[in-house]
Each structure stands twice: as C-alpha cells, then as structure tokens.
C-alpha cells in the first residue's frame, strides 16, 4: 500500500501543497498544463527557493498577468469599494482572497485588475467540468471547492450559492484546488495522511473586520482535525489549504510506519527567521501491519455513570441510542460511591452525532454529567452479501483484510424475523445462512 504523509508543521496553503507535490515528483508541466486547461487566464510560475536553509519549490499563480493578492491587499481594495459605495448589504458575499499567509505582492502594471462581479460556485463548477482533466480529478476539485464554499457560507450566514469569489481570488483558488486534485492523482498513492496542523497566531484582517487566527472559515473546515499553535504570529493555515486537506487526506495521525521512497517540500511566501516555512510530503510503502489497517477514523466516546436508573428505562435508552445513529452502546456493571451498584453506559458515535446523543442521555437518563473523548478506530473493510435460504433471503455481513475474507456472520434481525414468521429455531436459520454462503464465498 503506497501512502503519502503531509506534514503541516508550518501550516498549509494551496501553493505550499502544489510545491510539495512537484518536489515529490509530480511533473511541473502537468500542473502548468492543468492551469492552462481551465481557460481562465491563469498561469503558474514555479521556482526553487530557500526557507531557513531548506530548499523548497514555490508555486505562484498569475491571473491575467497579476500575481495572486494576499489578504491585506484584498482587504484594502474592498475597503476602498465600500468608501465609494460599491457594496450593498443585500448583495452576495464576495470573498476576495485565498492565500492569507502570503506577503503582499505587487501586481504587474501597478493597478489591481478588478471585475464588477465575482464567480459563484455554479460558474466555478462549470469551468472545472469543462477542463481537460480526468473525471476523478474534476470530482475531487469540485468537492474541495464546495467544502470551501460551505464553510464560508456558514461563517457569513448565507446560502452556499450566494458565496461569490472575487475575480483574481477565484482564479487563484481554482488553480490551487484543481492542480491539487490533478497532482494528488498523479502522485499515485492509495492514501494521503496528514499530521496535526500548526495554525499560527495573531490576527488577520478580513473583509468584515479583524479576526484572531485561525480565520473563521478555517476553523469550520478544520472541525475535528488536530491543530495547535507554535506561537508564530502569522496565519499559517489558509481556508484553501484547509479545504484541500479536509477533502484529500483520509485521516490525521503521527508519522506512519512506512518505507520512505522520496519526499518533497513546498514553500510558503514568507521566510520566518529560524523557522522553515514549508510543508513536507513524504511518499513510501506502508509496512505490512499498516497496510492491514483497512480504514482508520476518529470516533467520539460518550460515557455516563448511572446508579439510580430503572433497568426498564436503561433498555429503552439503549434502543434509542442505536436508532439515533450510535455506532455501538453497552453497559458495564461497577461499584459506585456509598457502595451502590451502578452501570457505566458507553456510547460510540460519529463526532457529528455526539451533541444530539449527549442531549438524549441527559433527557432520557438520570445522569448529571456525560464524559466525552475522541479516539481513533481501525476497522476492517465490510460489505453485505445476500443468500437465499429455504425460508427467504438473509443478509451476510462479510469483513475482509487486504482482499481476504476474515469474518462473516448472518444478520441477526433477518434471521430473527424469519424464525418468528416460520416458527423455526433461530439457530437453524443462522446455520443454514452460513451454509448457503460458504460454497459461494470465493466468488463474493
């Protein structure tokens, strides 16, 4: 299993990701051709630079001959428009930039190139859809842009289709995002894994005022991701970078066990004294134990101590938890204070379901507190296979590791229903389902 590990010890932005891809072996010409294929007046300038003694690849986007503008410059341009009455409160929200941690760039020709209206997601989807790239890369690029748009829409309290990107900002973002999708595909890995992200610190000027780092959209995109700040007073993770990581990376973890083949460094624009402002991408073959981990995900564990709950209510609560989306729920007997017997109720759930399941515990049980923690779960690949018994169809849950079936079991609810309807022993239904599966298991 070939993997790539993205280290964001100095944050991540679109240009840093592209630089790391090129330095790790993705042909620069491929990204240049991709930028041209968008047909939006964009080109790339790719160079090798030094960041605190580390050689890295720097990728700059030029839109209509202008270098992509940083947040500070775009903010001043929007402020100028506000002063001259060019903005109205009911117009779509315009997002003026997409590489916030960059130094101010001086556009060629001096005067910034402006367009009266930004591009909406509908137009951006159309441009990407018509580009001469693979369908897989198109789908990934659109997914990244939609993640970015959804985050901005939530922050600005707007519908996603009301989010518009200023002309130069939209070009910069489209090039970064589409090239990221194409480059990640060309890297030829089965999985991209990401480290925790250094978000930086300080404040940043946005179109709607000054905000602490990370910016609101970045916070939304990095929900459930591990982040920290090393104390550098600069915005290190941009919304575009966060959207790329959120969509292309499968999980966040420490450096995985792997046999390293090559690595690449992508440079940010700023050069911090004593700190290499780069992102590193390491490519290699995962060891056998790592390859066996078919999938890994973050789950939330909820726990509550119960010592005065009616046992009939406990059974009802377990059913409700599973109906509301809990991955699993179970109780363990414990001896509590004052020598009272009690139960620790444990719930495993997806992070997005934790809030509603916590509310259910408070509503339906007598607990006064619910503990919550995040854990990493590894799971075998699984699928459903239907077999035909003499009484009807039964689903078989089949688990596999590296393509080899390791476990199989008939679905209890199917067997229970058949046993009740036909008045036959449950164990007989389960045994026949297994017998029907086994002769054809090789072809499943």
C-alpha positions as CSV (number, residue, x, y, z in Angstrom):
1,X,0.0,0.0,0.0
2,X,1.6,3.2,-1.2
3,X,0.9,6.3,1.0
4,X,1.9,9.9,1.3
5,X,2.3,11.8,4.6
6,X,1.7,15.5,4.6
7,X,3.4,17.4,7.5
8,X,1.9,20.8,8.2
9,X,4.4,22.0,10.9
10,X,4.2,25.4,9.3
11,X,0.6,25.2,8.3
12,X,-0.7,24.6,4.8
13,X,-1.9,26.7,1.8
14,X,-2.7,25.8,-1.8
15,X,0.7,26.9,-3.1
16,X,2.6,25.0,-0.4
17,X,0.7,21.8,-1.3
18,X,1.4,22.2,-5.0
19,X,5.1,22.9,-4.3
20,X,5.4,19.8,-2.2
21,X,3.7,17.7,-5.0
22,X,6.2,19.0,-7.6
23,X,9.2,18.4,-5.3
24,X,7.9,14.9,-4.6
25,X,7.9,14.0,-8.3
26,X,4.7,15.3,-9.9
27,X,5.8,16.9,-13.2
28,X,5.7,20.7,-13.1
29,X,4.5,20.6,-16.7
30,X,1.4,18.7,-15.6
31,X,0.3,21.4,-13.2
32,X,1.2,24.1,-15.8
33,X,-1.0,22.3,-18.4
34,X,-3.8,22.0,-15.8
35,X,-3.8,25.7,-15.1
36,X,-3.9,26.5,-18.8
37,X,-6.7,23.9,-19.3
38,X,-9.0,25.9,-17.0
39,X,-9.0,28.7,-19.7
40,X,-9.4,31.5,-17.1
41,X,-6.3,33.5,-18.0
42,X,-4.1,31.8,-15.4
43,X,-0.5,30.5,-15.5
44,X,1.9,29.1,-13.0
45,X,5.4,30.3,-12.1
46,X,7.4,27.5,-10.4
47,X,10.8,28.1,-8.8
48,X,13.2,26.7,-6.2
49,X,13.6,28.9,-3.1
50,X,15.3,28.7,0.3
51,X,13.3,28.8,3.5
52,X,15.6,29.0,6.6
53,X,18.1,26.7,4.9
54,X,15.6,24.3,3.4
55,X,15.3,24.1,-0.3
56,X,11.7,24.0,-1.5
57,X,9.5,24.5,-4.5
58,X,7.5,27.7,-4.7
59,X,4.4,27.8,-6.9
60,X,2.9,31.2,-7.7
61,X,-0.4,31.8,-9.6
62,X,-0.7,34.6,-12.1
63,X,-4.2,35.7,-13.2
64,X,-4.4,37.9,-16.2
65,X,-0.7,38.7,-15.7
66,X,-1.2,39.6,-12.0
67,X,0.2,37.6,-9.1
68,X,-2.4,36.4,-6.6
69,X,-3.1,39.0,-4.0
70,X,-2.7,38.5,-0.2
71,X,-5.5,39.1,2.4
72,X,-4.2,42.5,3.4
73,X,-4.2,43.9,-0.1
74,X,-7.6,42.5,-1.0
75,X,-9.0,43.9,2.3
76,X,-7.8,47.4,1.3
77,X,-9.3,47.1,-2.1
78,X,-12.7,46.1,-0.7
79,X,-12.5,48.9,1.9
80,X,-11.9,51.3,-1.0
81,X,-15.0,50.0,-2.7
82,X,-17.1,50.4,0.5
83,X,-16.0,54.0,0.8
84,X,-17.1,54.7,-2.8
85,X,-20.5,53.0,-2.4
86,X,-19.8,49.9,-4.5
87,X,-21.2,47.4,-1.9
88,X,-24.7,46.9,-0.8
89,X,-25.8,44.8,2.2
90,X,-28.1,42.5,0.2
91,X,-25.5,41.6,-2.4
92,X,-23.9,38.2,-2.4
93,X,-20.9,37.9,-0.1
94,X,-17.6,38.3,-2.0
95,X,-14.5,36.5,-0.8
96,X,-11.5,38.5,-2.0
97,X,-8.6,36.2,-1.4
98,X,-7.5,32.6,-0.9
99,X,-3.9,32.6,0.3
100,X,-4.0,34.6,3.5
101,X,-0.5,33.9,4.8
102,X,1.3,35.5,1.9
103,X,3.4,38.6,1.8
104,X,1.9,41.5,-0.1
105,X,2.6,41.0,-3.8
106,X,2.9,43.9,-6.2
107,X,0.8,43.3,-9.3
108,X,2.4,43.8,-12.6
109,X,1.4,47.1,-14.0
110,X,0.7,48.6,-10.6
111,X,-3.1,48.8,-10.6
112,X,-5.0,45.7,-9.5
113,X,-7.2,44.1,-12.1
114,X,-10.9,44.3,-11.0
115,X,-14.1,42.9,-12.1
116,X,-17.5,44.1,-11.0
117,X,-18.8,40.7,-10.1
118,X,-17.2,37.6,-8.6
119,X,-17.7,34.0,-9.7
120,X,-20.3,31.9,-7.9
121,X,-20.0,28.2,-7.3
122,X,-22.3,27.3,-10.2
123,X,-19.9,29.0,-12.7
124,X,-16.9,27.5,-11.0
125,X,-18.3,24.0,-11.3
126,X,-19.0,24.7,-15.0
127,X,-15.4,25.8,-15.6
128,X,-13.9,22.8,-13.8
129,X,-16.4,20.5,-15.6
130,X,-15.2,21.7,-19.0
131,X,-11.5,21.5,-18.2
132,X,-9.4,18.8,-19.9
133,X,-8.6,16.7,-16.9
134,X,-9.8,13.3,-15.6
135,X,-13.3,12.9,-14.3
136,X,-11.9,11.8,-10.9
137,X,-9.8,14.9,-10.6
138,X,-12.8,17.0,-11.6
139,X,-14.9,15.4,-8.9
140,X,-12.2,15.9,-6.2
141,X,-11.7,19.6,-7.3
142,X,-15.4,20.3,-7.1
143,X,-15.6,18.6,-3.7
144,X,-12.8,20.8,-2.4
145,X,-14.4,24.0,-3.7
146,X,-17.8,23.0,-2.3
147,X,-16.2,22.3,1.1
148,X,-14.6,25.8,1.0
149,X,-17.9,27.4,-0.2
150,X,-19.9,25.6,2.5
151,X,-17.5,26.8,5.3
152,X,-17.6,30.4,4.0
153,X,-21.4,30.2,3.6
154,X,-21.8,29.1,7.3
155,X,-19.5,31.8,8.5
156,X,-21.3,34.6,6.6
157,X,-24.8,33.2,7.3
158,X,-25.5,32.8,3.6
159,X,-26.6,30.0,1.3
160,X,-23.7,28.3,-0.4
161,X,-24.9,29.6,-3.9
162,X,-24.7,33.2,-2.5
163,X,-21.0,32.9,-2.0
164,X,-19.0,34.6,-4.7
165,X,-15.3,34.8,-5.2
166,X,-13.6,38.0,-6.5
167,X,-12.1,37.5,-10.0
168,X,-8.5,37.2,-9.1
169,X,-9.2,35.3,-5.8
170,X,-11.4,32.8,-7.7
171,X,-8.7,32.2,-10.3
172,X,-6.1,31.7,-7.6
173,X,-8.4,29.3,-5.7
174,X,-9.4,27.4,-8.8
175,X,-5.8,26.9,-9.9
176,X,-4.7,25.8,-6.5
177,X,-7.6,23.4,-6.0
178,X,-7.8,21.9,-9.5
179,X,-4.0,21.5,-9.6
180,X,-4.1,19.9,-6.1
181,X,-6.7,17.4,-7.3
182,X,-4.7,16.6,-10.5
183,X,-1.4,16.5,-8.7
184,X,-2.7,14.2,-5.9
185,X,-4.0,11.8,-8.5
186,X,-0.6,11.9,-10.4
187,X,1.2,11.2,-7.2
188,X,-0.1,7.6,-7.5
189,X,-0.7,6.8,-3.8
190,X,-3.5,4.9,-2.2
191,X,-3.9,7.3,0.7
192,X,-2.8,10.8,1.8
193,X,-2.4,11.0,5.6
194,X,-1.9,14.3,7.4
195,X,-0.2,15.5,10.6
196,X,-1.7,17.9,13.1
197,X,-1.7,21.5,11.7
198,X,0.2,24.5,13.0
199,X,-2.4,27.3,12.6
200,X,-0.1,30.2,13.7
201,X,-1.3,33.1,15.8
202,X,-2.1,36.8,15.9
203,X,-4.9,38.4,14.0
204,X,-5.8,38.8,10.4
205,X,-7.9,41.4,8.5
206,X,-10.9,40.0,6.7
207,X,-13.5,41.7,4.5
208,X,-15.7,42.0,7.6
209,X,-13.2,43.1,10.2
210,X,-10.3,41.8,12.2
211,X,-10.3,38.2,13.5
212,X,-8.0,36.0,15.5
213,X,-6.0,33.3,13.7
214,X,-7.2,30.8,12.5
215,X,-9.8,32.6,10.4
216,X,-13.5,31.7,10.8
217,X,-13.7,29.6,7.6
218,X,-10.5,27.8,8.5
219,X,-11.9,26.9,11.9
220,X,-15.0,25.5,10.3
221,X,-13.0,23.4,7.8
222,X,-10.7,22.0,10.5
223,X,-13.5,20.8,12.7
224,X,-12.4,17.5,14.4
225,X,-8.8,17.9,13.0
226,X,-5.9,18.1,15.4
227,X,-4.5,21.7,15.5
228,X,-2.0,23.7,17.6
229,X,-0.1,27.0,17.5
230,X,3.7,27.2,17.8
231,X,3.4,30.9,18.6
232,X,4.3,32.3,15.2
233,X,2.3,35.5,14.8
234,X,1.0,34.8,11.3
235,X,-1.8,33.0,9.6
236,X,-0.3,29.6,8.6
237,X,-3.3,27.6,7.5
238,X,-5.4,29.2,4.8
239,X,-9.0,28.3,4.0
240,X,-7.9,26.9,0.6
241,X,-5.2,24.8,2.3
242,X,-7.7,23.6,4.9
243,X,-10.2,22.6,2.3
244,X,-7.6,20.7,0.4
245,X,-6.5,18.8,3.5
246,X,-10.1,18.1,4.6
247,X,-11.0,16.6,1.2
248,X,-7.9,14.8,0.0
249,X,-6.5,13.5,3.3
250,X,-8.2,10.4,4.8
251,X,-7.0,10.8,8.4
252,X,-4.8,12.7,10.8
253,X,-2.0,10.8,12.7
254,X,1.6,10.8,13.7
255,X,4.2,9.8,11.2
256,X,3.1,6.3,9.9
257,X,5.2,3.2,9.7
258,X,6.5,3.2,6.1
259,X,9.5,2.6,3.9
260,X,10.3,6.1,2.5
261,X,10.8,6.4,-1.2
262,X,11.0,10.2,-1.6
263,X,9.9,13.5,-0.1
264,X,9.2,17.0,-1.3
265,X,9.0,20.5,0.3
266,X,6.5,23.2,-0.7
267,X,7.3,26.7,0.2
268,X,5.1,29.4,1.6
269,X,5.7,33.0,0.6
270,X,7.0,34.3,3.9
271,X,10.5,33.4,5.2
272,X,10.4,33.3,9.0
273,X,13.8,33.6,10.9
274,X,14.6,30.3,12.5
275,X,11.5,28.5,11.1
276,X,11.3,26.8,7.8
277,X,8.0,27.9,6.3
278,X,7.4,24.8,4.2
279,X,5.1,21.8,4.1
280,X,6.7,18.3,3.6
281,X,5.2,15.5,1.6
282,X,6.8,12.0,2.2
283,X,5.9,9.2,-0.1
284,X,6.5,5.5,0.5
285,X,5.3,2.0,1.0
286,X,3.4,1.3,4.3
287,X,4.7,-1.7,6.2
288,X,2.5,-4.8,6.3
289,X,0.9,-4.1,9.6
290,X,0.0,-0.6,8.5
291,X,-1.4,-1.9,5.2
292,X,-3.6,-4.3,7.1
293,X,-5.4,-1.3,8.6
294,X,-8.1,-1.1,6.0
295,X,-9.6,2.1,7.4
296,X,-9.0,4.4,10.4
297,X,-11.4,7.0,11.6
298,X,-12.0,9.3,14.5
299,X,-14.9,8.4,16.7
300,X,-16.4,10.0,19.8
301,X,-16.8,8.1,23.0
302,X,-19.6,9.2,25.4
303,X,-19.7,7.8,29.0
304,X,-22.2,8.3,31.9
305,X,-22.3,6.7,35.4
306,X,-25.8,5.5,36.3
307,X,-26.8,4.3,39.8
308,X,-30.4,5.2,40.1
309,X,-31.9,4.4,36.7
310,X,-34.8,2.0,36.3
311,X,-33.5,-1.1,34.4
312,X,-36.5,-0.9,32.1
313,X,-35.6,2.6,31.1
314,X,-32.0,1.5,30.5
315,X,-33.1,-0.9,27.8
316,X,-35.2,1.7,26.2
317,X,-32.3,4.2,26.2
318,X,-30.0,1.6,24.5
319,X,-32.6,1.2,21.7
320,X,-33.0,4.9,21.3
321,X,-29.2,5.5,21.1
322,X,-28.9,3.0,18.3
323,X,-31.9,4.4,16.5
324,X,-30.4,7.9,16.6
325,X,-27.1,6.7,14.9
326,X,-24.9,5.4,17.7
327,X,-22.2,3.0,16.3
328,X,-22.5,0.9,19.4
329,X,-23.7,1.2,23.0
330,X,-23.1,-1.0,26.0
331,X,-23.2,-1.1,29.8
332,X,-20.7,-2.3,32.4
333,X,-21.5,-3.1,36.0
334,X,-19.5,-1.0,38.5
335,X,-19.5,-0.4,42.3
336,X,-20.0,3.3,42.9
337,X,-19.7,5.6,45.9
338,X,-21.6,4.7,49.0
339,X,-21.2,1.0,47.8
340,X,-24.1,1.3,45.4
341,X,-24.1,-0.9,42.4
342,X,-24.3,1.0,39.1
343,X,-23.7,0.9,35.4
344,X,-21.2,2.8,33.1
345,X,-23.1,3.4,29.9
346,X,-20.7,3.8,27.0
347,X,-21.7,5.1,23.6
348,X,-19.6,5.0,20.4
349,X,-20.6,7.5,17.7
350,X,-19.5,9.7,14.9
351,X,-18.2,13.1,16.0
352,X,-21.1,14.9,14.2
353,X,-23.7,12.8,16.2
354,X,-22.1,13.4,19.6
355,X,-24.1,16.5,20.5
356,X,-27.6,15.0,19.9
357,X,-26.7,11.7,21.6
358,X,-25.4,13.7,24.6
359,X,-28.7,15.5,24.8
360,X,-30.5,12.2,24.6
361,X,-28.6,10.9,27.6
362,X,-29.4,14.0,29.6
363,X,-33.1,13.7,28.6
364,X,-33.7,10.0,29.0
365,X,-31.4,9.0,31.9
366,X,-30.7,10.3,35.4
367,X,-27.1,11.2,34.8
368,X,-25.9,14.7,35.7
369,X,-22.8,14.5,33.6
370,X,-21.5,12.9,30.3
371,X,-17.8,12.4,29.6
372,X,-16.6,12.8,26.1
373,X,-13.4,11.9,24.4
374,X,-12.1,11.4,20.8
375,X,-10.5,8.1,19.9
376,X,-9.1,6.5,16.7
377,X,-10.8,3.4,15.4
378,X,-9.4,1.0,12.9
379,X,-12.0,-1.1,11.0
380,X,-11.8,-3.9,8.5
381,X,-13.5,-3.4,5.2
382,X,-17.0,-4.8,5.1
383,X,-19.9,-5.5,2.7
384,X,-23.3,-7.2,2.6
385,X,-23.9,-10.3,0.6
386,X,-27.4,-11.8,0.3
387,X,-28.0,-15.5,0.5
388,X,-31.2,-17.5,-0.2
389,X,-32.4,-19.9,2.5
390,X,-35.5,-22.2,2.3
391,X,-37.4,-19.5,4.3
392,X,-36.2,-16.4,2.5
393,X,-33.3,-14.0,2.0
394,X,-30.7,-13.4,4.7
395,X,-28.0,-10.7,4.6
396,X,-24.5,-11.8,5.4
397,X,-22.0,-9.3,6.8
398,X,-18.6,-10.1,5.3
399,X,-15.4,-8.5,6.6
400,X,-12.1,-8.6,4.8
401,X,-8.4,-7.6,5.2
402,X,-6.2,-6.9,2.2
403,X,-8.9,-8.6,0.0
404,X,-9.1,-11.8,2.0
405,X,-12.3,-12.6,3.9
406,X,-11.6,-12.9,7.6
407,X,-15.1,-12.9,9.2
408,X,-18.7,-13.4,8.1
409,X,-21.9,-13.6,10.0
410,X,-25.7,-13.7,9.2
411,X,-27.6,-10.5,10.1
412,X,-29.4,-11.2,13.3
413,X,-32.5,-9.2,12.5
414,X,-33.1,-11.0,9.3
415,X,-32.7,-14.4,11.0
416,X,-34.9,-13.4,13.9
417,X,-37.7,-12.2,11.6
418,X,-37.6,-15.4,9.6
419,X,-37.6,-17.6,12.7
420,X,-40.7,-15.8,14.1
421,X,-42.6,-15.8,10.7
422,X,-41.9,-19.5,10.0
423,X,-41.9,-20.8,13.6
424,X,-38.5,-22.4,13.2
425,X,-35.5,-22.3,15.6
426,X,-33.4,-19.2,15.2
427,X,-30.1,-21.2,15.4
428,X,-31.3,-23.3,12.4
429,X,-31.9,-20.2,10.3
430,X,-28.4,-18.9,11.2
431,X,-26.7,-22.2,10.4
432,X,-28.4,-22.5,7.0
433,X,-27.5,-18.9,6.1
434,X,-23.8,-19.7,6.8
435,X,-24.0,-23.0,4.8
436,X,-25.5,-21.2,1.8
437,X,-22.8,-18.5,2.0
438,X,-19.8,-20.8,2.3
439,X,-20.0,-22.7,-1.1
440,X,-20.0,-19.4,-3.0
441,X,-17.9,-17.3,-0.7
442,X,-14.9,-17.3,-3.0
443,X,-16.9,-15.5,-5.7
444,X,-18.0,-12.8,-3.3
